[in-house]
Amino acid sequence: MSSLVAAGSSSSGSANLLIFALPVLLIGFMFITQRRRQKETQRLQSSLGVGDQVTTTSGLLGRITALDDQVATLEVSPGVNIRFNRRAIAGPQTNSSAPNELAADTSSDPTGLSD
């Protein structure tokens, strides 16, 4: 009978260790991924330059015309400049065609319908 109790206590000890180890591992993983994300964001912010085509976190596409420590000025249309907090810049423009090229493509067919 004592061997059954000993066997039961050793397996429950492993289960208790597992119950405490899993949350610790999860929290550690969350810290590591957050640190990696912060380094990537820092790298992006330091690589920004005037003339870069970027996308904001809200999805606005534009070209950087001026940069400050806190503010980035984007030209979203010829002559239209908008000021954004630098942290609102999500990254480089992912669309391969510029906004002006899209406007030129739709000028031939104003309805946007093709035959």
GUBA-584387 format. One record per residue: residue number from 1; residue in three letters; x, y, z of N, C-alpha, C in turn. Coordinates in steps of 0.2 Angstrom, whole numbers, plus 5000, padded with zeros to 4 digits. Example, Ala and Ser with C-alpha at 12.3 -4.5 7.8 and 13.67 -1.06 7.14 Angstrom:
# GUBA-584387
{num = 1 | residuo = ALA | nX = 5066 | nY = 4972 | nZ = 5039 | caX = 5062 | caY = 4978 | caZ = 5039 | cX = 5066 | cY = 4984 | cZ = 5039}
{num = 2 | residuo = SER | nX = 5064 | nY = 4989 | nZ = 5035 | caX = 5068 | caY = 4995 | caZ = 5036 | cX = 5064 | cY = 5000 | cZ = 5039}
END
This chain:
# GUBA-584387
{num = 1 | residuo = MET | nX = 5004 | nY = 4994 | nZ = 5000 | caX = 5000 | caY = 5000 | caZ = 5000 | cX = 5004 | cY = 5006 | cZ = 5000}
{num = 2 | residuo = SER | nX = 5010 | nY = 5006 | nZ = 5004 | caX = 5014 | caY = 5012 | caZ = 5004 | cX = 5018 | cY = 5013 | cZ = 4997}
{num = 3 | residuo = SER | nX = 5019 | nY = 5008 | nZ = 4993 | caX = 5021 | caY = 5009 | caZ = 4986 | cX = 5017 | cY = 5013 | cZ = 4982}
{num = 4 | residuo = LEU | nX = 5010 | nY = 5011 | nZ = 4983 | caX = 5005 | caY = 5015 | caZ = 4979 | cX = 5005 | cY = 5022 | cZ = 4981}
{num = 5 | residuo = VAL | nX = 5005 | nY = 5024 | nZ = 4987 | caX = 5005 | caY = 5031 | caZ = 4989 | cX = 5011 | cY = 5034 | cZ = 4987}
{num = 6 | residuo = ALA | nX = 5017 | nY = 5031 | nZ = 4987 | caX = 5023 | caY = 5034 | caZ = 4985 | cX = 5023 | cY = 5035 | cZ = 4977}
{num = 7 | residuo = ALA | nX = 5020 | nY = 5030 | nZ = 4973 | caX = 5020 | caY = 5031 | caZ = 4966 | cX = 5015 | cY = 5037 | cZ = 4964}
{num = 8 | residuo = GLY | nX = 5009 | nY = 5037 | nZ = 4968 | caX = 5005 | caY = 5043 | caZ = 4967 | cX = 5007 | cY = 5050 | cZ = 4969}
{num = 9 | residuo = SER | nX = 5011 | nY = 5050 | nZ = 4974 | caX = 5014 | caY = 5057 | caZ = 4976 | cX = 5019 | cY = 5059 | cZ = 4971}
{num = 10 | residuo = SER | nX = 5023 | nY = 5054 | nZ = 4968 | caX = 5028 | caY = 5057 | caZ = 4963 | cX = 5025 | cY = 5059 | cZ = 4957}
{num = 11 | residuo = SER | nX = 5020 | nY = 5056 | nZ = 4955 | caX = 5016 | caY = 5058 | caZ = 4948 | cX = 5013 | cY = 5065 | cZ = 4950}
{num = 12 | residuo = SER | nX = 5010 | nY = 5066 | nZ = 4956 | caX = 5006 | caY = 5072 | caZ = 4957 | cX = 5012 | cY = 5078 | cZ = 4958}
{num = 13 | residuo = GLY | nX = 5018 | nY = 5076 | nZ = 4960 | caX = 5023 | caY = 5081 | caZ = 4961 | cX = 5025 | cY = 5083 | cZ = 4954}
{num = 14 | residuo = SER | nX = 5025 | nY = 5079 | nZ = 4949 | caX = 5027 | caY = 5081 | caZ = 4942 | cX = 5021 | cY = 5085 | cZ = 4939}
{num = 15 | residuo = ALA | nX = 5015 | nY = 5083 | nZ = 4941 | caX = 5010 | caY = 5087 | caZ = 4938 | cX = 5010 | cY = 5094 | cZ = 4941}
{num = 16 | residuo = ASN | nX = 5011 | nY = 5095 | nZ = 4948 | caX = 5011 | caY = 5101 | caZ = 4951 | cX = 5017 | cY = 5106 | cZ = 4948}
{num = 17 | residuo = LEU | nX = 5023 | nY = 5103 | nZ = 4947 | caX = 5028 | caY = 5106 | caZ = 4944 | cX = 5026 | cY = 5109 | cZ = 4937}
{num = 18 | residuo = LEU | nX = 5023 | nY = 5104 | nZ = 4933 | caX = 5021 | caY = 5106 | caZ = 4926 | cX = 5016 | cY = 5112 | cZ = 4927}
{num = 19 | residuo = ILE | nX = 5011 | nY = 5112 | nZ = 4931 | caX = 5006 | caY = 5117 | caZ = 4932 | cX = 5010 | cY = 5124 | cZ = 4934}
{num = 20 | residuo = PHE | nX = 5015 | nY = 5124 | nZ = 4937 | caX = 5018 | caY = 5130 | caZ = 4939 | cX = 5023 | cY = 5132 | cZ = 4933}
{num = 21 | residuo = ALA | nX = 5026 | nY = 5127 | nZ = 4930 | caX = 5031 | caY = 5129 | caZ = 4925 | cX = 5028 | cY = 5132 | cZ = 4918}
{num = 22 | residuo = LEU | nX = 5022 | nY = 5129 | nZ = 4916 | caX = 5019 | caY = 5132 | caZ = 4910 | cX = 5018 | cY = 5139 | cZ = 4910}
{num = 23 | residuo = PRO | nX = 5015 | nY = 5142 | nZ = 4915 | caX = 5014 | caY = 5149 | caZ = 4915 | cX = 5020 | cY = 5153 | cZ = 4915}
{num = 24 | residuo = VAL | nX = 5025 | nY = 5151 | nZ = 4919 | caX = 5032 | caY = 5154 | caZ = 4919 | cX = 5035 | cY = 5154 | cZ = 4912}
{num = 25 | residuo = LEU | nX = 5034 | nY = 5149 | nZ = 4908 | caX = 5037 | caY = 5148 | caZ = 4901 | cX = 5033 | cY = 5153 | cZ = 4897}
{num = 26 | residuo = LEU | nX = 5026 | nY = 5153 | nZ = 4898 | caX = 5022 | caY = 5157 | caZ = 4894 | cX = 5024 | cY = 5165 | cZ = 4895}
{num = 27 | residuo = ILE | nX = 5025 | nY = 5167 | nZ = 4901 | caX = 5027 | caY = 5174 | caZ = 4902 | cX = 5033 | cY = 5175 | cZ = 4899}
{num = 28 | residuo = GLY | nX = 5038 | nY = 5171 | nZ = 4900 | caX = 5045 | caY = 5172 | caZ = 4897 | cX = 5044 | cY = 5172 | cZ = 4890}
{num = 29 | residuo = PHE | nX = 5040 | nY = 5168 | nZ = 4886 | caX = 5040 | caY = 5169 | caZ = 4879 | cX = 5037 | cY = 5176 | cZ = 4877}
{num = 30 | residuo = MET | nX = 5032 | nY = 5178 | nZ = 4881 | caX = 5029 | caY = 5184 | caZ = 4879 | cX = 5034 | cY = 5190 | cZ = 4880}
{num = 31 | residuo = PHE | nX = 5038 | nY = 5190 | nZ = 4885 | caX = 5043 | caY = 5195 | caZ = 4886 | cX = 5048 | cY = 5195 | cZ = 4880}
{num = 32 | residuo = ILE | nX = 5050 | nY = 5189 | nZ = 4878 | caX = 5055 | caY = 5189 | caZ = 4872 | cX = 5052 | cY = 5191 | cZ = 4866}
{num = 33 | residuo = THR | nX = 5046 | nY = 5189 | nZ = 4864 | caX = 5043 | caY = 5192 | caZ = 4858 | cX = 5041 | cY = 5199 | cZ = 4858}
{num = 34 | residuo = GLN | nX = 5040 | nY = 5202 | nZ = 4864 | caX = 5039 | caY = 5209 | caZ = 4865 | cX = 5045 | cY = 5213 | cZ = 4864}
{num = 35 | residuo = ARG | nX = 5051 | nY = 5211 | nZ = 4867 | caX = 5057 | caY = 5214 | caZ = 4866 | cX = 5059 | cY = 5214 | cZ = 4858}
{num = 36 | residuo = ARG | nX = 5058 | nY = 5208 | nZ = 4855 | caX = 5060 | caY = 5207 | caZ = 4848 | cX = 5056 | cY = 5212 | cZ = 4844}
{num = 37 | residuo = ARG | nX = 5049 | nY = 5213 | nZ = 4846 | caX = 5045 | caY = 5218 | caZ = 4842 | cX = 5047 | cY = 5225 | cZ = 4843}
{num = 38 | residuo = GLN | nX = 5049 | nY = 5227 | nZ = 4849 | caX = 5052 | caY = 5234 | caZ = 4851 | cX = 5058 | cY = 5235 | cZ = 4847}
{num = 39 | residuo = LYS | nX = 5063 | nY = 5230 | nZ = 4846 | caX = 5069 | caY = 5231 | caZ = 4843 | cX = 5068 | cY = 5232 | cZ = 4835}
{num = 40 | residuo = GLU | nX = 5063 | nY = 5229 | nZ = 4833 | caX = 5061 | caY = 5229 | caZ = 4826 | cX = 5058 | cY = 5236 | cZ = 4824}
{num = 41 | residuo = THR | nX = 5054 | nY = 5239 | nZ = 4829 | caX = 5051 | caY = 5245 | caZ = 4828 | cX = 5056 | cY = 5251 | cZ = 4829}
{num = 42 | residuo = GLN | nX = 5061 | nY = 5250 | nZ = 4833 | caX = 5067 | caY = 5255 | caZ = 4834 | cX = 5071 | cY = 5255 | cZ = 4828}
{num = 43 | residuo = ARG | nX = 5072 | nY = 5249 | nZ = 4825 | caX = 5076 | caY = 5249 | caZ = 4819 | cX = 5072 | cY = 5252 | cZ = 4813}
{num = 44 | residuo = LEU | nX = 5066 | nY = 5251 | nZ = 4812 | caX = 5062 | caY = 5255 | caZ = 4807 | cX = 5062 | cY = 5262 | cZ = 4808}
{num = 45 | residuo = GLN | nX = 5061 | nY = 5265 | nZ = 4814 | caX = 5061 | caY = 5272 | caZ = 4816 | cX = 5068 | cY = 5275 | cZ = 4814}
{num = 46 | residuo = SER | nX = 5073 | nY = 5272 | nZ = 4815 | caX = 5080 | caY = 5274 | caZ = 4814 | cX = 5081 | cY = 5274 | cZ = 4807}
{num = 47 | residuo = SER | nX = 5078 | nY = 5270 | nZ = 4803 | caX = 5079 | caY = 5270 | caZ = 4796 | cX = 5075 | cY = 5274 | cZ = 4791}
{num = 48 | residuo = LEU | nX = 5070 | nY = 5278 | nZ = 4794 | caX = 5066 | caY = 5282 | caZ = 4791 | cX = 5070 | cY = 5288 | cZ = 4788}
{num = 49 | residuo = GLY | nX = 5069 | nY = 5290 | nZ = 4782 | caX = 5072 | caY = 5296 | caZ = 4779 | cX = 5067 | cY = 5300 | cZ = 4774}
{num = 50 | residuo = VAL | nX = 5069 | nY = 5306 | nZ = 4773 | caX = 5065 | caY = 5310 | caZ = 4769 | cX = 5065 | cY = 5307 | cZ = 4762}
{num = 51 | residuo = GLY | nX = 5059 | nY = 5307 | nZ = 4759 | caX = 5058 | caY = 5304 | caZ = 4752 | cX = 5056 | cY = 5297 | cZ = 4752}
{num = 52 | residuo = ASP | nX = 5056 | nY = 5294 | nZ = 4758 | caX = 5053 | caY = 5287 | caZ = 4759 | cX = 5046 | cY = 5286 | cZ = 4758}
{num = 53 | residuo = GLN | nX = 5043 | nY = 5281 | nZ = 4754 | caX = 5036 | caY = 5280 | caZ = 4753 | cX = 5034 | cY = 5276 | cZ = 4759}
{num = 54 | residuo = VAL | nX = 5030 | nY = 5278 | nZ = 4763 | caX = 5028 | caY = 5274 | caZ = 4770 | cX = 5020 | cY = 5273 | cZ = 4770}
{num = 55 | residuo = THR | nX = 5018 | nY = 5269 | nZ = 4775 | caX = 5011 | caY = 5267 | caZ = 4776 | cX = 5011 | cY = 5269 | cZ = 4784}
{num = 56 | residuo = THR | nX = 5005 | nY = 5272 | nZ = 4786 | caX = 5004 | caY = 5274 | caZ = 4793 | cX = 5000 | cY = 5268 | cZ = 4796}
{num = 57 | residuo = THR | nX = 4999 | nY = 5268 | nZ = 4802 | caX = 4996 | caY = 5263 | caZ = 4806 | cX = 4988 | cY = 5263 | cZ = 4804}
{num = 58 | residuo = SER | nX = 4986 | nY = 5269 | nZ = 4802 | caX = 4979 | caY = 5269 | caZ = 4799 | cX = 4978 | cY = 5267 | cZ = 4792}
{num = 59 | residuo = GLY | nX = 4984 | nY = 5266 | nZ = 4789 | caX = 4983 | caY = 5264 | caZ = 4782 | cX = 4984 | cY = 5269 | cZ = 4777}
{num = 60 | residuo = LEU | nX = 4986 | nY = 5275 | nZ = 4779 | caX = 4987 | caY = 5281 | caZ = 4774 | cX = 4994 | cY = 5280 | cZ = 4771}
{num = 61 | residuo = LEU | nX = 4994 | nY = 5281 | nZ = 4764 | caX = 5000 | caY = 5281 | caZ = 4761 | cX = 5003 | cY = 5287 | cZ = 4759}
{num = 62 | residuo = GLY | nX = 5010 | nY = 5288 | nZ = 4760 | caX = 5012 | caY = 5295 | caZ = 4758 | cX = 5020 | cY = 5295 | cZ = 4758}
{num = 63 | residuo = ARG | nX = 5023 | nY = 5300 | nZ = 4756 | caX = 5030 | caY = 5301 | caZ = 4755 | cX = 5032 | cY = 5306 | cZ = 4761}
{num = 64 | residuo = ILE | nX = 5038 | nY = 5304 | nZ = 4764 | caX = 5040 | caY = 5308 | caZ = 4770 | cX = 5043 | cY = 5315 | cZ = 4766}
{num = 65 | residuo = THR | nX = 5041 | nY = 5321 | nZ = 4769 | caX = 5044 | caY = 5327 | caZ = 4766 | cX = 5048 | cY = 5330 | cZ = 4772}
{num = 66 | residuo = ALA | nX = 5047 | nY = 5329 | nZ = 4778 | caX = 5051 | caY = 5332 | caZ = 4783 | cX = 5051 | cY = 5327 | cZ = 4789}
{num = 67 | residuo = LEU | nX = 5056 | nY = 5327 | nZ = 4793 | caX = 5057 | caY = 5323 | caZ = 4799 | cX = 5059 | cY = 5327 | cZ = 4805}
{num = 68 | residuo = ASP | nX = 5056 | nY = 5325 | nZ = 4811 | caX = 5058 | caY = 5328 | caZ = 4817 | cX = 5059 | cY = 5323 | cZ = 4822}
{num = 69 | residuo = ASP | nX = 5061 | nY = 5324 | nZ = 4828 | caX = 5062 | caY = 5319 | caZ = 4833 | cX = 5055 | cY = 5315 | cZ = 4834}
{num = 70 | residuo = GLN | nX = 5050 | nY = 5319 | nZ = 4834 | caX = 5043 | caY = 5317 | caZ = 4836 | cX = 5038 | cY = 5317 | cZ = 4830}
{num = 71 | residuo = VAL | nX = 5039 | nY = 5321 | nZ = 4825 | caX = 5034 | caY = 5322 | caZ = 4820 | cX = 5037 | cY = 5320 | cZ = 4813}
{num = 72 | residuo = ALA | nX = 5033 | nY = 5317 | nZ = 4809 | caX = 5035 | caY = 5316 | caZ = 4802 | cX = 5029 | cY = 5319 | cZ = 4798}
{num = 73 | residuo = THR | nX = 5031 | nY = 5323 | nZ = 4793 | caX = 5027 | caY = 5326 | caZ = 4788 | cX = 5026 | cY = 5322 | cZ = 4782}
{num = 74 | residuo = LEU | nX = 5020 | nY = 5320 | nZ = 4780 | caX = 5019 | caY = 5316 | caZ = 4774 | cX = 5016 | cY = 5320 | cZ = 4769}
{num = 75 | residuo = GLU | nX = 5018 | nY = 5319 | nZ = 4763 | caX = 5014 | caY = 5322 | caZ = 4757 | cX = 5010 | cY = 5316 | cZ = 4754}
{num = 76 | residuo = VAL | nX = 5003 | nY = 5317 | nZ = 4755 | caX = 4999 | caY = 5312 | caZ = 4753 | cX = 4996 | cY = 5313 | cZ = 4746}
{num = 77 | residuo = SER | nX = 4997 | nY = 5319 | nZ = 4743 | caX = 4994 | caY = 5321 | caZ = 4737 | cX = 4999 | cY = 5327 | cZ = 4735}
{num = 78 | residuo = PRO | nX = 5000 | nY = 5329 | nZ = 4729 | caX = 5004 | caY = 5335 | caZ = 4727 | cX = 5001 | cY = 5341 | cZ = 4731}
{num = 79 | residuo = GLY | nX = 5006 | nY = 5344 | nZ = 4735 | caX = 5004 | caY = 5350 | caZ = 4739 | cX = 5000 | cY = 5349 | cZ = 4745}
{num = 80 | residuo = VAL | nX = 4998 | nY = 5343 | nZ = 4747 | caX = 4995 | caY = 5341 | caZ = 4753 | cX = 4999 | cY = 5338 | cZ = 4758}
{num = 81 | residuo = ASN | nX = 5001 | nY = 5341 | nZ = 4763 | caX = 5005 | caY = 5338 | caZ = 4768 | cX = 5002 | cY = 5337 | cZ = 4775}
{num = 82 | residuo = ILE | nX = 5003 | nY = 5332 | nZ = 4778 | caX = 5000 | caY = 5330 | caZ = 4784 | cX = 5005 | cY = 5328 | cZ = 4789}
{num = 83 | residuo = ARG | nX = 5004 | nY = 5331 | nZ = 4795 | caX = 5009 | caY = 5329 | caZ = 4801 | cX = 5007 | cY = 5323 | cZ = 4805}
{num = 84 | residuo = PHE | nX = 5011 | nY = 5319 | nZ = 4806 | caX = 5010 | caY = 5313 | caZ = 4810 | cX = 5015 | cY = 5312 | cZ = 4815}
{num = 85 | residuo = ASN | nX = 5013 | nY = 5309 | nZ = 4821 | caX = 5018 | caY = 5307 | caZ = 4826 | cX = 5022 | cY = 5301 | cZ = 4822}
{num = 86 | residuo = ARG | nX = 5029 | nY = 5301 | nZ = 4824 | caX = 5033 | caY = 5296 | caZ = 4820 | cX = 5031 | cY = 5289 | cZ = 4822}
{num = 87 | residuo = ARG | nX = 5028 | nY = 5288 | nZ = 4828 | caX = 5026 | caY = 5281 | caZ = 4830 | cX = 5020 | cY = 5279 | cZ = 4826}
{num = 88 | residuo = ALA | nX = 5017 | nY = 5283 | nZ = 4822 | caX = 5011 | caY = 5281 | caZ = 4818 | cX = 5013 | cY = 5278 | cZ = 4812}
{num = 89 | residuo = ILE | nX = 5020 | nY = 5278 | nZ = 4810 | caX = 5022 | caY = 5276 | caZ = 4804 | cX = 5023 | cY = 5268 | cZ = 4805}
{num = 90 | residuo = ALA | nX = 5019 | nY = 5264 | nZ = 4801 | caX = 5019 | caY = 5257 | caZ = 4802 | cX = 5025 | cY = 5254 | cZ = 4798}
{num = 91 | residuo = GLY | nX = 5027 | nY = 5257 | nZ = 4792 | caX = 5033 | caY = 5254 | caZ = 4789 | cX = 5033 | cY = 5256 | cZ = 4782}
{num = 92 | residuo = PRO | nX = 5037 | nY = 5253 | nZ = 4777 | caX = 5038 | caY = 5256 | caZ = 4770 | cX = 5031 | cY = 5254 | cZ = 4767}
{num = 93 | residuo = GLN | nX = 5030 | nY = 5258 | nZ = 4762 | caX = 5024 | caY = 5256 | caZ = 4758 | cX = 5024 | cY = 5250 | cZ = 4754}
{num = 94 | residuo = THR | nX = 5019 | nY = 5246 | nZ = 4755 | caX = 5019 | caY = 5239 | caZ = 4753 | cX = 5016 | cY = 5238 | cZ = 4746}
{num = 95 | residuo = ASN | nX = 5012 | nY = 5243 | nZ = 4744 | caX = 5010 | caY = 5243 | caZ = 4737 | cX = 5015 | cY = 5245 | cZ = 4732}
{num = 96 | residuo = SER | nX = 5016 | nY = 5241 | nZ = 4727 | caX = 5021 | caY = 5243 | caZ = 4722 | cX = 5020 | cY = 5249 | cZ = 4718}
{num = 97 | residuo = SER | nX = 5014 | nY = 5251 | nZ = 4716 | caX = 5013 | caY = 5257 | caZ = 4712 | cX = 5011 | cY = 5263 | cZ = 4717}
{num = 98 | residuo = ALA | nX = 5014 | nY = 5269 | nZ = 4714 | caX = 5013 | caY = 5275 | caZ = 4718 | cX = 5005 | cY = 5277 | cZ = 4718}
{num = 99 | residuo = PRO | nX = 5003 | nY = 5281 | nZ = 4722 | caX = 4996 | caY = 5284 | caZ = 4722 | cX = 4995 | cY = 5288 | cZ = 4715}
{num = 100 | residuo = ASN | nX = 5000 | nY = 5291 | nZ = 4713 | caX = 4999 | caY = 5295 | caZ = 4707 | cX = 4998 | cY = 5291 | cZ = 4701}
{num = 101 | residuo = GLU | nX = 5001 | nY = 5285 | nZ = 4701 | caX = 5001 | caY = 5280 | caZ = 4695 | cX = 4994 | cY = 5277 | cZ = 4695}
{num = 102 | residuo = LEU | nX = 4991 | nY = 5276 | nZ = 4701 | caX = 4984 | caY = 5273 | caZ = 4701 | cX = 4979 | cY = 5278 | cZ = 4699}
{num = 103 | residuo = ALA | nX = 4980 | nY = 5285 | nZ = 4700 | caX = 4976 | caY = 5290 | caZ = 4698 | cX = 4976 | cY = 5290 | cZ = 4690}
{num = 104 | residuo = ALA | nX = 4982 | nY = 5290 | nZ = 4687 | caX = 4983 | caY = 5290 | caZ = 4680 | cX = 4980 | cY = 5284 | cZ = 4677}
{num = 105 | residuo = ASP | nX = 4980 | nY = 5278 | nZ = 4680 | caX = 4977 | caY = 5272 | caZ = 4677 | cX = 4969 | cY = 5273 | cZ = 4676}
{num = 106 | residuo = THR | nX = 4966 | nY = 5276 | nZ = 4681 | caX = 4959 | caY = 5276 | caZ = 4681 | cX = 4956 | cY = 5282 | cZ = 4677}
{num = 107 | residuo = SER | nX = 4961 | nY = 5287 | nZ = 4675 | caX = 4958 | caY = 5293 | caZ = 4671 | cX = 4956 | cY = 5291 | cZ = 4664}
{num = 108 | residuo = SER | nX = 4958 | nY = 5285 | nZ = 4662 | caX = 4956 | caY = 5283 | caZ = 4655 | cX = 4949 | cY = 5280 | cZ = 4655}
{num = 109 | residuo = ASP | nX = 4947 | nY = 5277 | nZ = 4661 | caX = 4940 | caY = 5275 | caZ = 4662 | cX = 4938 | cY = 5277 | cZ = 4669}
{num = 110 | residuo = PRO | nX = 4934 | nY = 5283 | nZ = 4669 | caX = 4932 | caY = 5286 | caZ = 4675 | cX = 4927 | cY = 5281 | cZ = 4679}
{num = 111 | residuo = THR | nX = 4924 | nY = 5277 | nZ = 4676 | caX = 4919 | caY = 5272 | caZ = 4680 | cX = 4923 | cY = 5267 | cZ = 4683}
{num = 112 | residuo = GLY | nX = 4929 | nY = 5265 | nZ = 4681 | caX = 4933 | caY = 5260 | caZ = 4684 | cX = 4931 | cY = 5253 | cZ = 4681}
{num = 113 | residuo = LEU | nX = 4926 | nY = 5253 | nZ = 4676 | caX = 4924 | caY = 5247 | caZ = 4673 | cX = 4928 | cY = 5245 | cZ = 4667}
{num = 114 | residuo = SER | nX = 4929 | nY = 5239 | nZ = 4666 | caX = 4933 | caY = 5237 | caZ = 4660 | cX = 4929 | cY = 5233 | cZ = 4655}
{num = 115 | residuo = ASP | nX = 4930 | nY = 5233 | nZ = 4649 | caX = 4926 | caY = 5228 | caZ = 4644 | cX = 4927 | cY = 5221 | cZ = 4645}
END
